[in-house]
């Protein structure tokens, strides 16, 4: 298979832990993804709590923020959209982004999970600083997240903020007082924000991010949506050491090359996540989902 990324791009990823590549999918692929997402946003207007055909572990497919309303939808997460959409499955398995992953982790590539993170105008969705590896530890860290930009992504609409080089540093704790909160402590976050840089790009670009890179993002402060189709892949010989927080029938699917008969072990120490099964990652970080208001108590 021919190399898609240049040697310079591969070297930049190794150095920084992040790389943005334009035109990662075809215009037709992008249009199909956007059409499905637009339909789900419209469907969410009629809902007052997480909804949709459940994932294989029983959680709702679609999650909205507490500020959600029919007139101002706040759909923020679609869990494993490749389970329910041919367009999303085709990109997950067959887009140029997968070939880019192979350039970074080797010819044998395995799918872990995918999701859509959406920041609609007026929503309050934000991402506190963390490293993905703390959610999905493996026997080695050849794990890369492909964040495909479904819209033009700017600082104003809540782009990803990253700290280059942190993928080669220590693992940061995502626990507080023994509870898994999915975010670093306030002092560490302040230190990260002092060194962060924005990851922006036009719709159809992809941000390739190392699993140990520290990152976060602010809410959307613009009138333009910010959607990301996020697919997590690993080298075929990277074996999970904790349950998948977003299991699907496609977990472990070999999308390039062949299956590995062995697990490659490297000396990485990481806290094992103890995250609850909740509507989405955002609730783990303390951002409530939309919910049906309780009925008033009957008068005695």
C-alpha positions, 0 to 999 in steps of 0.5 A: 500500500502506497504511503499517503502521508509524507515523511515530513508529516509523519515526522511532525506527528512523531514530534508533536503528537498531532497533525492536521491534513486537509481534504481527508475525505471526498466531497461526496463522503463529506456531504453524506456525513453532513446530511445524516448528522443534519437529520439527527439534529432535526430528530433531536428537536422532538426529544427531551432526553437522550434517545435513539436505537440503543448501543450494544451496552444499552445506552442511548445513541444520541445525547443532548446537553441540559440546555437542549430545547426544540428551538435551540437543539444541543445534540452533542454526541452520537455514539458509534454512528457507524452502527446505524449509518452506511455513510459513517461506516464507509468513512470509518473503514474506507476513507483516506484517513484510515490509510493515514493511520496505517502510515503512523502505526503500521500496516495492520490497523484495528478499529476501536470505537467512533463517535460524533462530537457536536457543538451547535450554536448556543450549546454549552458543551466543552471538553476539560483537559485529559488524555484519551489513553486514560479512558482507553489504555492498551498494551502499547500506545500505537493508538491514534484518533482521527478527528474529521472536521464536518464543518469549518473549525475555528477558535470561535466555534470551539476547536480542539486545543492541544499541547504539542509534545505531551504525548511523550510525557507522563500520564496525567491522573483523571481521578479526583479523591478516588473517583474517575472524573475524566479530567485533570486537576485544575492546576494541571489544566491551567498549566496546559492552557498556558501552552495550548495551541488551536487545531483549526481547519476547513470541513473535510480536514482531519486532525490525527492525534496521538492517544496520549496527547493532552487536549481540551476545548471551549464551548462554541461562541459563534453562530456556526456549528462545529461537528467532528467525526471521531474514529479511534484506531490502533495497531493490530497488536495493541490490545485493550486492557480496560473495557471499551467505554463505547462498545460496538459490533465493529470493535476489533475490526481489522480495517487495514492489513491482517489480525495480529496473533500477538500483543505487543507490550511496552512499559507504560504505567496508566491508571485503569479507568473506572468510568460509569456507563453514562449517556456520554463522556460529557456526563463523566466530566460533570456536564448534565444531559437533557432530561424530562422535568419531574412531575409535580407531586400530587396534592394530598 
